Amino acid sequence: MSTRSALFTLISTALLAGVAVAAPQGSKELQRVEVSGAAEPAARTDVRVACPDVVSEMQKRLANVSYRVGREGELTVDLKLNGSAIESVSVQGGPREYRSDTRSAAWQLQCSNPQASSQLYRFVVAFVNEDKAAQSGGRVALRSIDGKTL
């Protein structure tokens, strides 16, 4: 037997042995896995119910950054409210230059949750250019997730 065929036989045997080890053993069954937990309630889009002045407050607090950055963009804000206390704020979207100021403005909102439990509210902050600002009444517009103006 040549060295080449001996090497081929050795490699083939090693590979087959590895496959045999990795193959499931006869009648062994897989263990059942159970996952449990509570689903996060759906985000509410009626933020004006809890924060009646959300539009004017966000426009006032974000006007300076809108002029400074000067770019259009849309950011989605998730605001978790428990009573009149804001528990958390997260902001996604862009441009990134708007995120920190938008998060800070949302933390300063005056809100009161009419329900006893924590509620998650979601809305969109849109930064618009000069032409659209004249039509919408400002460079910062708030919308619900379905695109309706708040």
N, C-alpha and C positions, 0 to 999 in steps of 0.2 A: 504494500500500500504506500502510495507516495505521501510526502509531507503535506501536500496541498489537500488531498482527499481526506487525510487523517484530521487535519485542522477543520475542514468542512464538517466532517462527522461529529467532531467534538463540539463545535458551535451549534449544530443542529440538535444534538442531544441536550445541550444546556438550555436551549430555547424551549424545547418540548417539555423539559422538566419544569421550567418556570411556568409554562402554560398550565401544566397539570396541577401545580401548587395553587395557582390563582383561580382555577376553576372551582365552582361551588361543590361542596362535598355532598354527594348523594341526596339524602332526605332531609338535610338541615334546612329549617325554615328561617326566613328573615324575621327579626324582631319587629313587633309593631311599634310604631312611633306615634304618639299623640301630642298635638300642639293645642294649647288652650290659651285663652286671654280675652280681653275685651277689645273690641274694635273701637277705634277713635270715632267719635260722632262726626257726622258731616259738618263741614264749615258752613256757617251762616253767611249770607251775603247782604243782609239787612242791617249793616253796621250803624245806620242812622237811628235805628231804634234805641241802641245802647249809647251811642255817641252822637247826639243831635247836631252838634257844631263841627263834626268831623271835616266837612268840606272847607269851611272858612278857616279852621285851625290849621289844617294841613297846608292850604294855600299860603297862609300868612307865614308859617314856619319854613316853607320850602321855596319861597320866592327868590331869596338871595342866592341859594345854590343853583337854582334854575338859570338865573342870569350869569352866574360865574362859570358854570359848565357849558351852558348854551347848546346842549345837544338834546335831541329827542330821545325818549325812552319810555319804557313801561316797567314798573316794578309791582310785584304782587306782595301784598302785606298780609301776614297772618297775625292776628291779635287775639290772645287768649285772655278772657276777662272773667273774673270771679267777683261778683258783687260790683263794687266800684274800684276794685284793685286790678290793675293790669298785671297778669302773671308772666306773660312772655310776649315777645314780638320777634318775628322773623321776616326777612325781606329777601326776595329773589328777583332776578331780572337785571336789567341794566339800562344804561351804563353803570359800572361799578361806582363811579364818582358820586352817584346819588344815594347809594345804599345806607351809608352811615347817617347822613342827615335825615333820611326818611325814617330810619329806625328810631332815631332820637325824637323826631317829631311825633311818631306814634306813641312812644312812651309817655309823652306829655299830654296826651288827649284826656279830656274830662269825660268819663264814661260811667254809666251805671247799668249793670245787667239786671233786667227785670226778673230773671230766673235765679233760683237758689244755687244751681250748680254752675261749674265752669262752662263757658261757651267759647267756641272758636269762631271768630269772624274773619272773613277774607274779602279784601277789596284791592283794586288796582289804582296806583298813582301813575298818571300819564304826564310826562313832561313834553310840552308841545312847542313848536317854533313860533315865531312872531306872527305869521299869517294866521295860523290856527288860534293863537292866543286872542286875537282881536275878535274872532267869532265866538270863542267859548268863554270869554270874560277873564282870562288869565293864562299864565304859562303853565300852571299846574291844574290838572283836572282829575277828579276822582270818579271811578267807575266801579260798578259791580262786576263780578266775573263774567256775567253774560253780556257785557259791553254797554249796558245802560248807564247813563250818567247819573251819579248820585245827587 
